[in-house]
Amino acid sequence: MKTKIAILNLILIASLVVLAGCCYEEADNLPPAVPRGVRSVTGDGQVLIQWYENNEPDLAGYRIYVSSDAPGPYVLIAETDLDHFLDYGLVNGQTYYYAVSAFDTRNNESELSYETVFDTPRPEGYDVRVRDFRVIPDEAGWDFSSYAIVRYNAANCDVYFGYDPNAASYFFYTYRSGGLIQDFGYTESLDDVSYAPENGWSPAGMVEAIEGHTYIVWTWDNHFAKLRVTALGSGYAVFDWAYQVDPGNPELIIKR
């Protein structure tokens, strides 16, 4: 008899545990934590959004929202279970604002991320080869706005390349009055430079060309750009570049 009572008690206890578990699951309306560390990386017609991973065991993924203004309203554009998302097919020169939320397996969703994350895509290019203006003047200049090689003294030339016999070295020069340039030093890649700084411009409008260095240009018509020398030889330089089409916007890539 005692054995039967003990078995019944065990069954009752087990039933209560299962019932409690069911009730707990049904009552789970606690959303995941708000994603932290949301940041963006500027690209050509695209923006890479990144954030720190959440660690909730029932996490299902993240939702990415975009707006044309910081206060919103924000519109859902994607879901992912990764810690990043690439938004592509964007308009260069137009600013986009982003926010991220987290949601769990029961579709409980967190609030939007707290960081004000915005980005302005800009065009970029690679492996441009310019020549010494004293030797091949028609291939010495570069116009960021048309993404084209131009004559070193053309009206639309932003920078040009050439050898200075007095210094026995090659230099980049700004052509138009009002154009500024500075050497940002050695960088691992073009993306190591995020914003054009306010100070540090060359008073002479010229900087020595050094392989591996990135240079920032403030064009005569108030646009910011950058170029990184990837190869330098006798009479030529090869560089990668990026150009902000939004006037006066110093953003060349965001890295937070």
C-alpha positions as CSV (number, residue, x, y, z in Angstrom):
1,M,0.0,0.0,0.0
2,K,2.8,2.3,1.0
3,T,4.5,1.5,-2.3
4,K,1.5,2.5,-4.3
5,I,1.2,5.8,-2.4
6,A,4.8,6.5,-3.0
7,I,4.4,5.8,-6.8
8,L,1.3,8.0,-6.9
9,N,3.2,10.8,-5.2
10,L,6.0,10.6,-7.7
11,I,3.6,10.7,-10.5
12,L,1.9,13.8,-9.0
13,I,5.2,15.5,-8.5
14,A,6.3,14.8,-12.0
15,S,3.0,16.1,-13.4
16,L,3.4,19.3,-11.3
17,V,6.9,19.8,-12.7
18,V,5.7,19.3,-16.3
19,L,2.7,21.6,-15.7
20,A,4.9,24.3,-14.1
21,G,7.3,24.0,-17.1
22,C,4.5,24.5,-19.6
23,C,3.1,27.4,-17.7
24,Y,6.5,29.0,-17.5
25,E,7.1,28.6,-21.2
26,E,3.7,30.0,-22.0
27,A,4.3,32.9,-19.7
28,D,7.7,33.7,-21.3
29,N,7.3,37.2,-22.7
30,L,10.7,38.5,-21.8
31,P,12.5,39.9,-24.9
32,P,16.3,39.5,-25.5
33,A,18.6,42.4,-24.5
34,V,18.9,45.3,-26.9
35,P,21.8,44.7,-29.3
36,R,25.0,46.7,-28.4
37,G,27.9,48.1,-30.4
38,V,25.9,48.7,-33.5
39,R,28.2,50.3,-36.1
40,S,28.5,50.7,-39.9
41,V,31.1,50.5,-42.6
42,T,30.7,52.7,-45.7
43,G,30.9,51.1,-49.1
44,D,30.2,51.9,-52.7
45,G,26.4,51.8,-53.0
46,Q,26.3,49.6,-49.8
47,V,26.6,49.8,-46.1
48,L,27.7,47.0,-43.7
49,I,26.0,47.0,-40.4
50,Q,27.7,45.2,-37.5
51,W,26.9,44.6,-33.8
52,Y,27.9,42.5,-30.8
53,E,26.2,39.1,-30.5
54,N,23.6,38.5,-27.8
55,N,24.0,35.5,-25.5
56,E,20.4,34.5,-24.7
57,P,19.9,30.7,-25.1
58,D,16.6,31.2,-26.8
59,L,17.8,33.9,-29.2
60,A,16.4,33.4,-32.7
61,G,18.0,36.3,-34.6
62,Y,18.1,40.0,-35.3
63,R,16.0,42.5,-37.2
64,I,17.5,45.4,-39.2
65,Y,15.6,48.7,-39.6
66,V,16.4,51.8,-41.7
67,S,15.2,55.4,-41.8
68,S,15.9,58.5,-43.7
69,D,16.1,60.5,-40.4
70,A,17.5,59.8,-36.9
71,P,14.2,60.1,-35.1
72,G,12.6,57.7,-37.5
73,P,10.2,56.2,-38.3
74,Y,12.3,53.1,-38.9
75,V,11.2,50.4,-41.4
76,L,12.1,46.7,-41.2
77,I,14.3,45.6,-44.1
78,A,15.8,42.3,-43.0
79,E,16.2,39.5,-40.5
80,T,19.4,37.5,-39.9
81,D,20.9,35.1,-37.3
82,L,24.4,36.6,-37.9
83,D,26.0,39.5,-36.2
84,H,26.2,41.7,-39.4
85,F,24.1,42.6,-42.4
86,L,25.0,44.1,-45.8
87,D,22.5,46.6,-47.1
88,Y,23.2,47.1,-50.8
89,G,21.7,48.8,-53.9
90,L,21.9,52.1,-52.1
91,V,22.2,55.6,-53.6
92,N,25.7,57.1,-53.2
93,G,25.6,60.5,-51.4
94,Q,22.3,59.7,-49.6
95,T,22.5,59.3,-45.8
96,Y,20.8,56.2,-44.2
97,Y,20.0,55.7,-40.5
98,Y,20.1,52.2,-39.0
99,A,18.8,50.4,-35.9
100,V,18.9,46.7,-34.9
101,S,16.6,44.7,-32.5
102,A,16.9,41.1,-31.2
103,F,14.1,38.5,-31.1
104,D,13.8,35.1,-29.5
105,T,12.1,31.8,-30.5
106,R,8.8,33.0,-29.1
107,N,9.1,36.2,-31.2
108,N,9.7,38.4,-28.2
109,E,11.5,41.4,-29.7
110,S,13.8,43.9,-27.9
111,E,13.7,47.6,-28.4
112,L,15.7,49.2,-31.2
113,S,19.4,49.7,-30.6
114,Y,20.3,52.9,-28.8
115,E,23.2,54.0,-30.9
116,T,22.6,56.7,-33.6
117,V,24.1,54.9,-36.6
118,F,24.1,56.6,-40.0
119,D,26.0,56.2,-43.1
120,T,26.5,57.8,-46.5
121,P,27.7,55.4,-49.2
122,R,30.2,56.8,-51.7
123,P,31.9,55.5,-54.9
124,E,35.3,53.9,-54.9
125,G,37.8,52.5,-57.3
126,Y,41.0,50.5,-57.6
127,D,44.2,50.3,-59.6
128,V,44.3,53.8,-61.1
129,R,47.6,54.5,-62.8
130,V,48.8,58.1,-63.3
131,R,52.0,59.3,-65.0
132,D,54.6,62.0,-64.3
133,F,53.1,65.2,-65.5
134,R,56.5,66.3,-66.9
135,V,56.6,63.2,-69.2
136,I,53.0,62.3,-70.0
137,P,50.9,65.3,-68.9
138,D,47.6,64.0,-70.4
139,E,47.7,61.0,-68.0
140,A,49.0,62.7,-64.8
141,G,45.8,64.1,-63.3
142,W,42.8,62.6,-61.5
143,D,39.2,64.0,-61.3
144,F,37.3,62.4,-58.4
145,S,33.9,63.6,-59.6
146,S,34.1,61.9,-63.0
147,Y,36.2,59.0,-61.8
148,A,38.6,59.7,-64.7
149,I,42.3,60.4,-65.5
150,V,42.6,63.9,-66.9
151,R,45.4,66.2,-68.0
152,Y,47.3,67.6,-65.0
153,N,46.2,71.2,-65.6
154,A,42.7,70.5,-66.8
155,A,39.9,72.6,-65.2
156,N,38.4,69.5,-63.5
157,C,41.7,68.1,-62.2
158,D,41.7,67.5,-58.4
159,V,45.2,66.0,-57.9
160,Y,48.1,65.2,-60.2
161,F,51.4,63.3,-60.0
162,G,54.9,64.2,-60.9
163,Y,58.6,64.2,-60.1
164,D,60.2,67.2,-58.4
165,P,63.9,67.4,-59.4
166,N,64.7,69.8,-56.6
167,A,63.5,67.2,-53.9
168,A,64.5,64.2,-56.1
169,S,61.2,62.6,-55.3
170,Y,57.7,62.1,-56.6
171,F,54.7,64.1,-55.2
172,F,51.0,64.5,-55.5
173,Y,49.8,68.1,-56.1
174,T,46.5,69.8,-55.9
175,Y,45.8,71.8,-59.0
176,R,42.8,74.1,-58.5
177,S,43.0,77.0,-56.0
178,G,41.2,76.0,-52.8
179,G,42.1,72.3,-53.1
180,L,43.8,70.8,-50.1
181,I,45.8,67.6,-49.5
182,Q,47.5,65.8,-46.6
183,D,49.5,62.6,-46.0
184,F,47.6,60.4,-43.5
185,G,50.6,58.1,-43.2
186,Y,50.9,54.3,-43.8
187,T,47.7,52.3,-43.7
188,E,46.9,48.6,-44.1
189,S,44.1,49.5,-46.5
190,L,42.0,52.3,-47.9
191,D,39.4,51.6,-45.2
192,D,41.7,52.6,-42.4
193,V,40.8,56.2,-42.9
194,S,37.3,57.0,-41.8
195,Y,36.8,60.8,-41.7
196,A,38.6,63.7,-43.3
197,P,40.1,65.7,-40.4
198,E,39.7,69.4,-39.9
199,N,43.5,70.1,-39.7
200,G,46.8,68.9,-41.0
201,W,46.5,70.1,-44.6
202,S,49.7,70.7,-46.6
203,P,50.3,74.5,-46.8
204,A,52.2,73.9,-50.0
205,G,49.4,71.9,-51.6
206,M,51.8,69.0,-52.2
207,V,52.8,65.7,-50.4
208,E,55.5,63.2,-51.2
209,A,54.2,60.1,-52.9
210,I,55.0,57.0,-50.7
211,E,53.8,53.5,-51.4
212,G,51.4,52.3,-48.7
213,H,50.4,55.8,-47.6
214,T,46.9,57.1,-47.8
215,Y,46.2,60.7,-48.7
216,I,43.1,62.8,-48.0
217,V,41.9,65.4,-50.4
218,W,39.6,68.3,-49.9
219,T,38.6,69.3,-53.4
220,W,38.3,72.8,-54.6
221,D,34.5,72.3,-55.0
222,N,34.1,71.1,-51.3
223,H,34.1,67.4,-51.6
224,F,36.3,65.0,-49.6
225,A,38.2,62.1,-51.1
226,K,41.1,59.7,-50.3
227,L,43.6,57.7,-52.2
228,R,46.1,55.0,-51.2
229,V,49.2,54.3,-53.2
230,T,49.5,50.6,-53.9
231,A,52.5,50.8,-56.3
232,L,55.1,53.4,-57.1
233,G,57.7,53.3,-59.9
234,S,59.8,55.4,-62.2
235,G,57.3,57.8,-63.7
236,Y,54.1,56.4,-62.4
237,A,51.9,55.7,-59.3
238,V,49.0,53.3,-58.8
239,F,46.3,54.0,-56.2
240,D,42.9,53.0,-54.9
241,W,40.4,55.8,-54.2
242,A,37.1,56.8,-52.6
243,Y,35.1,59.9,-53.1
244,Q,32.2,61.4,-51.1
245,V,29.6,62.7,-53.5
246,D,27.7,64.5,-50.7
247,P,29.2,68.0,-50.6
248,G,30.9,69.0,-47.4
249,N,30.4,65.5,-45.9
250,P,33.8,64.4,-44.4
251,E,32.6,60.8,-44.1
252,L,34.8,58.5,-46.1
253,I,34.1,55.3,-44.1
254,I,32.6,54.9,-40.6
255,K,34.5,52.7,-38.2
256,R,33.2,52.9,-34.6
